[in-house]
């Protein structure tokens, strides 16, 4: 009996040691400078030949040549599954083809679950309701989407492909998102113990909600993600889809963004949201907004990453460049990886139709070729 007990104890010890060893293995999924390949497999009505031609291998080759080391690839449920849950083969073929091209051109990829039928980060502006956090069925369906993605993508190296659990979660209560994080983390870890998982904070991945974020402790193959478009009166100046885009007064950056005189001239309907931009904005002000995110990443001992940031194309370019320089300064100072929003859409630097740069100075700033 004593020999059996000793043998059993030895087996348990070996198993625990093996688990601990596995848990401590950290992937070589290292990122620094990236961009979003947006409005292709996400937020796009293109299908068929138009979708097939939208992004090609030459795009990945271009990004490698420019000096980017990874891409964030948003995907939407409606492009990959029909309403009955059946796979739509062409989107899957495009996804794996993109991952193959990225790998060929030495680019790592974050596959980002951007929009699903039970959750849209923009639901509040579209008159829709997110049911993901209040429906057990919706939660399980969401986990099932990751099961199916894992079945296809698990063959890709942990050093080359990561999964972003959800783009800009918008739960009424922070704990609703935290609880779902633990559920989907457990589900993926049962199948892929080492895959790097990217996790953002509640309420559009804002830095201000990081203090409420909880993630599984001890898992070093996690990257924490936030999005940042502040000050929005600058980054979204003239953007028709947001109330702040209606402001048409003067801006100064760096410095007092909106003068008291310009604030007084603004429509009364804008003043409640415009007030926050009458103070001084500069790189130190930006860094203040990052403090909670930096602290939480340090607490868990994981990398911090800004998955979206950028300036709407019509914004005055000199203001855009000054803000971009300050953002890059903060990223460098605090060792924060980043992916610009985006490659070829209305915040981007490349024009797919003309096959030319629409903002070469911007891309030169992003890639360090211009200071």
Protein Blocks (a to p, Z undefined) as FASTA:
>chain_A
ZZmmmmmmmmmmmmmmmmmmmmmpccfbdcfbdcddehklgoiabehjllmmmpcfklmm
mmmmnopabdcddddfklmpcfkopacfklmmmmmmmmmmmmmnopacddddfbdfkbcf
klmmnopacfklmcfklmmmmmmmmmmmmmmmmmpcfklbccdfbgciadfblklmmmmm
mmmmmmmmmmmmmbccddddeehiiaklmmmpccdehiabbccddddfbdfklmmgoiak
bfklmpcbdcddedjfbafklmmmpcfklmmmmmmmmpccdfklmmmmmmmmmmmmmmno
pacddfbgcddfklcfklmmmmmmmmmmmmmmnopacddddfklmkbcbdfklopafblm
lmmmmnopaZZ
